[in-house]
Amino acid sequence: MFCPLAIEWGNAADWASAIASFCAVVAALWIAFGQERNARKLGQIAKNEEHARTAHLIGEVIRLTAEIEAFANAGAMFAEMGGGRDGGLVSHSQDIEGARAQLSALQHYPQSDPRIFGEIGRIIRESALPSDFLASSISFQGIVCRGLAERLAPRRAILAQLLSS
């Protein structure tokens, strides 16, 4: 006899099994997409950290370039004011060499952008003082310092463009 209110337990167990299976699939999908979201977030964090490292490196290179430029301008002004041979430009040349040594150390900094290292190399090359710098006349030293400062100004602008790209 057929009774519409009678529960067939076999069918109820099938339904419970189907609902549990559906919930398991939904939970598995939720976990999978959650892991994907976490992976994307971790990727974005890594990308942000890389950008921060790059920005820090470029900022440090700009600072050292400006420092070399300032030492060169100070040396040129010292020479233009008739600075004597009492070793006034010796300290300027030592300061320039010290900043160049720091730039050389930055070339070993782990970085993926070769443009930055190319610029560091150009700055190191363009900021080199001639070997006979300290033995030459004060006017020649002033001209060398002024030329060095003029060559470094565009390099800082190029580094700033690298920072914004």
C-alpha positions in Angstrom: 0.0 0.0 0.0 1.2 3.4 -0.8 1.2 6.1 1.9 2.4 9.6 1.0 3.3 10.4 4.7 5.4 7.3 5.1 9.2 7.9 5.1 11.2 5.5 3.2 14.5 5.3 5.1 16.5 4.1 2.2 15.6 7.2 0.3 16.4 9.4 3.3 19.8 7.8 3.7 20.5 8.4 0.0 19.4 12.0 0.4 21.6 12.5 3.5 24.5 10.9 1.6 23.9 13.2 -1.4 23.8 16.3 0.9 27.0 15.3 2.7 28.7 14.7 -0.6 27.6 18.1 -1.9 28.8 19.8 1.3 32.2 18.0 0.9 32.5 19.3 -2.7 31.6 22.8 -1.7 34.2 22.7 1.2 36.9 21.3 -1.1 36.2 24.1 -3.6 36.2 26.7 -0.8 39.6 25.5 0.4 41.1 25.3 -3.1 40.0 28.9 -4.0 41.1 30.1 -0.5 44.6 28.7 -1.2 44.6 30.4 -4.6 43.6 33.7 -3.0 46.4 33.2 -0.4 48.9 32.4 -3.2 47.9 35.6 -5.0 48.3 37.6 -1.8 51.7 36.1 -1.2 52.7 36.9 -4.7 51.6 40.5 -4.4 53.5 40.8 -1.1 56.6 39.4 -2.7 56.2 41.9 -5.6 55.8 44.8 -3.2 58.9 43.7 -1.3 60.9 43.5 -4.5 59.7 47.0 -5.5 60.6 48.3 -2.1 64.1 46.8 -2.4 64.5 48.3 -5.8 63.3 51.7 -4.6 65.7 51.6 -1.7 68.6 50.6 -3.9 67.8 53.4 -6.4 67.4 55.9 -3.6 70.8 55.0 -2.1 72.5 55.3 -5.6 70.8 58.7 -6.1 72.0 59.8 -2.6 75.6 58.6 -3.3 75.6 60.2 -6.8 74.4 63.5 -5.3 77.1 63.2 -2.6 79.8 62.8 -5.2 78.3 65.7 -7.2 78.3 67.9 -4.1 81.9 67.0 -3.3 82.9 67.8 -6.9 81.0 71.1 -6.8 82.7 72.0 -3.5 86.1 71.1 -4.9 85.4 73.2 -8.0 84.3 76.2 -5.9 87.4 75.7 -3.7 89.6 75.8 -6.8 87.8 78.8 -8.3 88.3 80.7 -5.1 92.1 80.1 -5.5 92.4 77.3 -3.0 96.0 76.7 -2.2 98.1 73.6 -2.4 97.6 72.9 1.3 95.7 69.7 0.6 92.2 71.3 0.3 91.2 69.2 -2.6 92.8 66.1 -1.1 89.9 65.7 1.2 87.4 66.3 -1.6 89.0 63.6 -3.7 89.1 61.2 -0.8 85.4 61.9 -0.2 84.6 61.2 -3.9 86.6 58.0 -3.8 84.8 56.9 -0.6 81.4 57.4 -2.2 82.6 55.6 -5.4 83.6 52.6 -3.2 80.1 52.5 -1.7 78.7 52.5 -5.2 81.0 49.6 -6.1 79.7 47.7 -3.1 76.1 48.3 -4.2 76.9 46.5 -7.4 76.9 43.3 -5.4 73.5 44.0 -4.0 71.0 41.3 -5.2 68.8 42.9 -7.8 67.0 41.6 -10.9 67.0 44.9 -13.0 70.2 45.2 -15.0 69.5 48.8 -15.9 70.2 49.8 -12.3 73.6 48.1 -12.3 74.4 49.6 -15.7 73.7 53.1 -14.2 75.8 52.3 -11.2 78.7 51.3 -13.5 78.3 54.4 -15.6 78.3 56.6 -12.4 81.4 54.9 -11.1 83.2 55.3 -14.4 82.1 58.9 -14.9 83.1 59.9 -11.4 86.6 58.6 -11.6 89.3 61.2 -11.0 92.4 61.2 -13.2 95.4 59.4 -11.7 97.4 62.7 -11.7 94.6 64.7 -10.2 96.3 65.7 -7.0 99.6 66.4 -8.7 98.1 68.8 -11.3 97.4 72.5 -11.0 94.6 73.8 -8.9 92.8 75.2 -12.0 92.9 71.8 -13.7 91.5 70.2 -10.5 88.7 72.8 -10.6 87.9 72.0 -14.2 87.9 68.3 -13.5 85.6 68.7 -10.5 83.2 70.9 -12.4 83.1 68.4 -15.3 82.5 65.5 -12.9 79.5 67.3 -11.3 78.0 68.2 -14.7 78.3 64.6 -15.9 76.5 63.2 -12.8 73.4 65.4 -12.8 71.9 63.6 -15.8 72.7 60.2 -14.2 70.6 61.1 -11.2 67.7 62.1 -13.5 67.9 58.7 -15.3 67.9 56.9 -11.9 64.8 58.9 -10.9 63.1 57.7 -14.2 64.0 54.1 -13.3 62.4 54.6 -9.9 59.2 55.7 -11.4 59.0 53.0 -14.0 
